[in-house]
Structure formats: C-alpha cells, structure tokens
Amino acid sequence: MEVKPQNKFKKSSRDFEQKIIDIRRVSRVVAGGRRFSFRVTAVVGNKKGEVGIGMGKGANTAIAIDKAVREAKKKSVRIPLTKNNSIPYEVGAKFTCAYIVLRPAKEGRGLVVGSAVRTVLDLAGVKDVVSKVISRSKNKLNIAKATICALRKLKHEV
C-alpha cells in the first residue's frame, strides 16, 4: 500500500512574503537555574488580501522563525478590499489591552499607520488606510493581533 505525502498547508510558500516584527529572549526558571529560549512574531501575506500572524518559540531564532511562519500561514485570513485597495468601512477591535481603529482613506493617501499595524496592512495589500492605536502597552504582538481581529470583522467586498 502506497502512502501519499500530505500537504498540511494548501498555500505554497512562494505566494507569501514574510516579515519578522518581534524577536525576544524569554526565560523560564527550573531547578538548575534559568532556561532561555527565543520568541518570534512573524507576519505573512500575499499583498492580495490575505494575511496571517504567528508566534513561535525555540532554542534558537532559526527554529522560532520557522515555527512562527508556519503558524502564520496556518492562521491566515482573507480580507475584503475595495477596488482602490482600501478597506470598505471603519472598523475597530480590541485584543487584551490593545485597541485599534482602522478607517478607509482617500485614494493616494497611503498608509497613515504606525508600529506593527503598518507591517500587517502592507503584507495584506492594503494601500489607503488611517489608523489609531489606543494601547497602554507597546507590545507589538498584541497590536498586530488587534489589527488581525479588526480585519476579521470586515465582512463583504465592495
């Protein structure tokens, strides 16, 4: 009996661009002292309305990056874009303490956003958006996840 190799991910890696938005060295305390590992936050997107965010941990950064990119591809979401590559309407979302508001902008305005929001929207293929991040924390992971939550709320294509 022949076993066919299964492709876990239906999307090939050629379709997606990836960017690392955060690398941190984290530790846990065990009986012998502290054990260090790396946490990486990665964003992948095809610049055509599909974007995902993933987080990976590993003993070194290469392992953590690989895990983060794999998770980001698995958790990618499709967002509706208007014909001028903006979002159809204003939307807001909250993730932990990070709250974000995304507003469509006129054509040619560009991405008037900051922090990790720019990376997420750029890889999603969004061109004209104004955003406001309302957060006590500057944690890039929470801000990026709040952006993904806001993009998930967009329902119909225009």
Buried (B, 14 or more C-beta within 10 A) or exposed (E): EEEEEEEEEEBEEEEBBBBBBBBEEEEEEEEEEEEEBBBBBBBBBBBEBBBBBBBBBBEEBEBBBBBBBBBBBEBBBBBBBBEEBBBBBEBBBBBEEBBBBBBBBEEEEEBEBEBBBBBBBBBBBBBBBBBBBEBEEEBBBBBBBBBBBBBEEBEEEE
